[in-house]
Amino acid sequence: MPYYVYRINEGPLEGMKLLEKVDEFESFKEAKTRARALRAELPEGENAQYKVMFAATELEAEEKLSEQREKPILAEWEK
C-alpha cells in the first residue's frame, strides 16, 4: 500500500477540510522526507498542514483525513 502526502487547508465551513494530494510514495521514509520539506517551505503565517497517510487507495486516505476525531479527555494533572 502506498503512502500519500496531502496538503490540508481549513474549508469555508467549520470542521470542513480541503484536501489536495501532493505526492505518493512506496516507502514511509520518502513520504516523511517530502512532507518535512514541504512544511519547511511553507510561508510564515500560512496555516496549511502537510500530512502523510498510509492507505490502499486515494479515496481511503481522504476519508481517513476527513474524519472528525474526538478530542482526548485531559486528566486533571495534564491541564
C-alpha positions in Angstrom: 0.0 0.0 0.0 1.3 3.5 -0.8 1.9 6.5 1.4 0.1 9.6 0.3 1.2 13.2 1.2 -1.6 15.7 1.5 -1.9 19.4 1.9 -4.8 20.3 4.2 -6.4 23.7 4.5 -9.4 24.7 6.5 -12.6 24.8 4.5 -15.2 27.6 4.3 -17.3 25.9 7.0 -16.1 25.0 10.5 -14.8 21.4 10.6 -14.5 21.2 6.8 -11.1 20.4 5.3 -9.9 21.0 1.8 -7.6 18.1 0.8 -5.0 18.3 -2.0 -2.9 15.3 -2.9 0.7 16.4 -3.3 2.5 13.1 -3.8 2.5 9.3 -3.5 5.4 7.1 -2.3 6.0 3.4 -1.8 8.1 3.9 1.4 7.3 5.8 4.5 10.8 7.3 4.7 10.4 9.0 1.3 6.9 10.3 2.2 8.1 11.6 5.5 11.1 13.4 3.9 8.8 15.0 1.3 6.3 16.1 4.0 9.0 17.7 6.1 10.5 19.5 3.1 7.0 20.9 2.2 6.5 22.0 5.8 9.9 23.8 5.9 9.0 25.7 2.6 5.6 26.8 4.0 5.5 30.6 4.2 5.1 32.1 7.7 1.6 32.9 8.5 0.0 30.3 6.3 -1.9 27.7 8.3 -1.8 24.8 5.8 -0.8 21.4 7.1 1.1 18.5 5.3 0.3 15.0 6.4 1.3 11.5 5.4 -1.4 8.9 5.2 -1.0 5.1 4.6 -4.0 3.7 2.7 -4.9 1.3 0.0 -6.4 4.0 -2.3 -6.6 7.8 -2.5 -10.3 7.6 -1.6 -9.5 5.7 1.7 -6.7 8.2 2.5 -9.1 11.2 2.0 -11.8 9.5 4.1 -9.3 9.0 7.0 -8.1 12.6 6.8 -11.6 13.9 6.7 -12.8 12.0 9.8 -13.9 14.2 12.8 -12.0 12.8 15.7 -12.9 13.4 19.3 -10.5 15.5 21.3 -8.8 13.4 24.0 -10.0 13.8 27.6 -7.4 15.5 29.7 -6.8 14.2 33.1 -6.6 16.8 35.9 -2.8 16.7 36.1 -2.5 17.3 32.3 -4.2 20.7 32.4 
